[in-house]
Amino acid sequence: MDAWLLDEAPGEYRWGTVPDPEPGPGEVRVRVVASALNHMDHWLTVGRPKPPAFPHVPGCDVAGVVDGCGDGVAAWADGDEVVVNPTVTSVEALARFGVDAPAAPGMRLVGENRWGGHATHLVVPARNLVARPAGRTWAECAAYPVAASTAWRMLRRARLRAGETLLVVGIGGGVSNALLALGRAAGARVVVTSRDPEKREAALALGAAEALDSAAERWDVEADVVAESVGAATWERSLRALVPAGRLVVCGATSGGTVELALPRLWFKQLEVIGSTMASYEEFAEVTRLVADGLPVAVDSAHPLDAYPEALARLRSGAIQGKVVLTH
């Protein structure tokens, strides 16, 4: 098959050919119609993390058409239109941890430590497919898996309730826009931050109650839940924004992963700091149902597959308003 390939890390992607992937027992091959970029596309090129083997095919977000089934697959047939759940967890982890299986050792992410979807085809376990949500474009179907499922798990773990205030730090990317949409759907008052005035204006147009300048020394907000993905640059202000007994949930650290935490503040205010990443099969199914019911999915731009370098430059620029998508 043809694919974008990484031959070493650090390194950059090239267009090339690798053997066609064949579905094994319990697996399905998907002909990719659209895929979407994530920060993982960039981090792989600097070796954080390094793929387990080279050449490596990136691309965590995938939507397409079933193009072959391995032995024992009865739920899918050639021609079915599907979306790929990027979080691959073992049957054993599912049995032991249930909805928290993504936290178990051995979790694998499509496009990170197994081949991804910036290619003509992709093979995944049959359990990692859901039917394409009716009425949504292929670009939207490729844009929601990582972002919306990550955001959904974050808010579930943080126990966001209707009437509470949710602070989304660093609006503009896929996860933060999904947090805005899901927070509003849950009945929360959603406040966002960004250094970019255009991103703040866009968030207000999407229903944010307030949009604060991330560069401000102090944010004028009292939040029940803070959703963090920026890390070191905003950590102190995020903690300070919490009400007593507030919850901070973190899924990333684009500005740096080492922070300081004053323990007396933690116990006197009785705060919670919660880690979260990806989503379980149950959570992904629920997010897909919400997308089918009309949950907003933010697409920044769509590019042809052969324009992946330009799409990656767009992602790296930090100027995005949603997901950057490749059409195949």
N, C-alpha and C positions, 0 to 999 in steps of 0.2 A: 504494500500500500504506500501511497504518498503521505508524507507527514512533515511537520516541523520538528527538527531533531536537535538535541543538545548532546554534543560529543564529549564535553568536559566541563567541569565547574571549578573555578570561574570560567565562563565562556559565553558565546552567543549562539543563537539558533540559526540553523540552515535548513533549507528545503531539500528533502531527499526521499529515498525509497527504502523501505524495510520489508521483510516478509509479511504477507497477509496474516493477521492474527486469526487463529482457528478456535472456535468455542469448544471447551472441554465439557465434561459432564456437569450439568447444572448451570451452564453458562450460555450467554446469548451474545451474538455479534450485532452491533448497531452500525448502520451506515449513517454517518454524522451529517446532519442538515445545518446545524448551527452550534457553535461553541462560544464560550465567553471567557474573558480574561479575569484573572484575580492577581492580587499582589504576589501570590505564589509564582506566577510566571516570571516575575522579576527576581524574587529571592533565589530561585533555582540557578539563575545565571551567575550569582555571586557565591554559590555553594552553601547557602543557608536555607534549607538543608541541601545536601548532595543526594542526587538520586541513587538508588541501590545499584544500578547498572547503567551502562551507556551502550548505544545511544538511548536517549530518553525522549519520550513524547510528552509535552506539557498539555495542559488544558483540563481544568477541574470540572467545568460546567458543560454539559453535553445534552443535546436533544437530537433525535433522529428517528430512523425507521429500522425495524428489526430485519436483519439480513442473514440470519442463520441461527439455529438453535442446537445446542449440544444434547447429548443423551439425557433423558430424564426431565426435560423441560416441556411441560404441558400448558403452562399459563400464557405463553407467547407464541406467535406465528409470524412467518415472513410477511412484511407489509404493515405490521402494527406500528403506529406512531407512538413514540415513547419519550420520556425524560429520564435521565440517569440520576439516581441518588449517588452523590460522590463519596459518601462515607461507607466503606466496606468493613463490616465487622463480622466476626466468625459466628457460626451457629452455636459454638460453645459459649462465647461471650454473651450472646443473646439469651441463652438459657440461664446463665448465672446472674447477669446484671440487668436484663430487661431494657427499660428505657434509658438506663445509664451505660449501655454497652459501648457507646463512643469513648468513654473514659477508660475502658479496659485495655490492657496491653495487647498489641497486635492489630489495633485499628489501622486501616490503610486508606489513603485518600487518592482517588482518581486524579492523575496528573502530577502527584507528588512522589509517592513511592510505588506507584504502578502506572503503566502507560495511560495517557490522557487522550483528550478528544480533539486536539488541533491536528487532525488527520482525517483521512477518508473513512476509517473504521475504528471501532473500539469494542473490546470484549470485556464484559462484566458478569458477575453472578446474576442469575435471573431475578433474585430477590431485590436487586438494586434498580429495577425498572418500575416505573409507574406509567399509566396511560397519559398521553399528552392532554393537558387540560383543554377542554373544549372552548373554542372562541378566543384563544390566545395565539398570538403570532409565534413563529418559530424563534424570533429574536427574544421575545418575552420568556419563552419556555427555556431557552438557554441561559437567560439572565437570572432566574430566580433560585436555582438549586442551592448553591453555597450561601448566597447572601440571605435569602429568606429563611432557610432552615437554621442557619447560625443564629440569626436574630430571634427566631421563635424559641429556640432552646434557651438563649440568654434570658428572655423575658419570663419563660416558664420557671427557670431556676431562681430568678430574682423575685418570683411571686408577685408580679405586677398586677394591681387590681384597678378596677374602674374608679375614677375619681382621684387617683394618685397622680403625682407629677413625675414624669420620666424625663431625665436629662440625657440627650444623645450628644456625645462629645465628638466633634469633627464630622459634621454632616457633609455629604457629597458623594461618598463611595457607595458601593452596593449594599453592604451590611447596614451602614448608618441610615440609608434611605429606607431599607426594609424595616429597621427599628422604628422609624417615624410612622410608616404605614401600619405596622402591626400594633404599635402603641396607641395610635388613634382608633384602630379597630377594637382594641380592648377597652376603650372608654377612658383612657388616660389623657391628661394634659401634657403635651409633648413640647419641651423646650430644647433647642439645638444650639450648638456653637460652631463657629468657623471663623478663620481669619479673612476669608474671601467674602466681600459684600455681595457678589453675585450669587454665591451659594446660600447665603443667608436669605436673600430675596427669593430664591427658588424654593427654599424650605418653607417660607411663609406662604407661598402660593400653593404648596402641597398640604397645608393645614397645620403647620407648626404654630403653637400659641405665641412663642417668642423666639427670636434668633439673636444670640449674643455673640459679641466679638471674642474669639478665643484668646486674643492677645491681651485682653483686659486683665489687670492685676487680680481682680476679684470678680466673680460672676454673681450677679444679682438674681439668685434663684435658690429656692429651698426644695430639694428633690427627694422624693421617697426612694427612687431608684436612679442610679447613674449607670449608663452603658458606656464603657470605655474600650477603645481600641487604639488610642494614640500612645499611651504609655507615659514615659518619663516626662515629656514636655507639659503634660496637663494633669498629672497624677495628684499633685498637692491640691490644686483647685477643685478637682473632681471630688476628693474626700471632703473638702471644706464645704462643698455644696450640699452634702447630705444632711437631712434632718436627723434628730435622735432616732436610733433604731433603723436607720436607712440602710439600703443595700447597694453596694457597688459590684457590678458584674463586668468582667473583663474577658475579651476574646482575642486581643492582639496588642501589639506594642510597636507601631510603625516608627515612633520617634526614639525607641530605646526600651529595653526590657528590664533594666535594673532601677528600682525605685526605693525610697525610704518610707518607712511606715512608723509613725510615732505610736507606740502601743498604748500609752495612757489615753489618747484620743479614741482608740479603738474600743477600749473597755468602758470608759466613762460615758461615751455617746452610744455604746452598745451597737456598734456598726458591724456589718457583715461584708466581707470581701469574697466574691464568688468567682471561680474560674469556670469557663465554658468554651467548648469548641465543637463545631459541627452539630450533627443531630442524629437521633435514633431513627429506625425505620418507621416507628409509629409517628414521630414528630414530622418526618418528611411527608408521610401520607397526609397528615393534617394540614401542613403548609400547602401541599398540592391542591387539597380541597378548597382552601381559602383563595388560591390563585384562580381556580376554576370558577369561584363565586365572585371574582372581580377585584381581588386585592391588587392595589397599584404595584406595578413592577417598573422600576426606573431603568430605562435604556439610554445611555449617554450617546452612543453612536454605533453604527454598524459598518463593517469593513469586509471586503472580500477576503477569502482565506489567504490569497497570495500577498495581501497587504499586512500580514501579521507584524512585521517590524514597525510599520507606521502605527498600528493599533497599540503595540507595546510602548511606543514612544508617547502616545496619548495617555496611557495609564501612568507612565512614569512622570509625566508632567504635573500630576496632581490636580489638574483642572477639570476632572471629570465630574459629571452630574448623574451618577448611576453607573450601569455596567457597560463595558466596551465589548461588543459582540463581533464574532466572525461568521460570515455567511458562506456556506460551502457549496 
